[in-house]
């Protein structure tokens, strides 16, 4: 495919010479006589492989044109300035605006062709590398997510009476976060925190987790240690420093009296306050050895009762909205 170059110069002779040189080098050339025409043309037709932009033009010079080009969102198209001046200040200003190079007029055909081709190929290589890095990053993210999901399944498998608990908590937490204004990576992060909120249970004996009778005080203290153990495990993941927030603080209470640190209100990290609501909701809407999921109206009443005491009112109210929208009561363990 032929490279596409736009040449912008108010001098028709310069346009003709540049067009002739580049066309002979098998490049497709569009000639424009002003900066304004360039801005309009790119908006309508899209970005070329390269723009050759004269500096000294009436009404709008090359520098102003370049600034407006970038301002309208054309950040990646490479630009070479055309100039008849050998001026250090001019060159410095052009480079500071993001120009890739300067070409002197009158044109030397081989120089014009080689520099244009070099800049285009360099730009394409950079874009290819960025796409490859993005692709590899996405692959790594998916691999990490898969590992986390497998770990969450392993955590849930320790408890005879939970089936998909971590995944449901992650989904509920993500939806609460989305409705409260979280976006993009923030949503991905809170989903990850939800999946791993119970990771500390790996260190709790199965006999305690699955004990059908009431736990002794000593056994309950061991259960209460799982947030600390979970946070200790997740702290080792330096790439996501906030990943441990959900694990450590999802059993804190908004009005105090929770564990492990007895935090209150907004001292509890926001992600943990969201996960606390999602975790409690799933606990009530899941089967246990001694009961089926609680009736929806009972669950709603318990969430409402906990506003401002167990739960952050903001996120508790969003959970209530989700419950009210779930007329068929599908949002539960099935």
Secondary structure, DSSP 4 states (H G I P E B T S, - for coil): ---EEEEE-S-HHHHHHHHHHHHHTT-EEEEESSHHHHHHHHHHH---SEEEEES--SSS-HHHHHHHHHHTT--SSEEEEEES---HHHHHHHHHTT--EEEESS--HHHHHHHHHHHHHHHHHHHHHHHHHHHHHHHHHHHHHHHHHHHHHHHHHTSTT-SSHHHHHHHHHHHHHHHTT--HHHHHHHHHHHHTTTGGGGGS-HHHHT-SSPPPHHHHHHHHTHHHHHHHHHTT-GGGTTTHHHHHHTT--TTS--SSS---GGGS-HHHHHHHHHHHHHHHTS-BTTB-PPPHHHHHHHHHHTBTTTB-HHHHHHHHHHHHH-TT--SS--
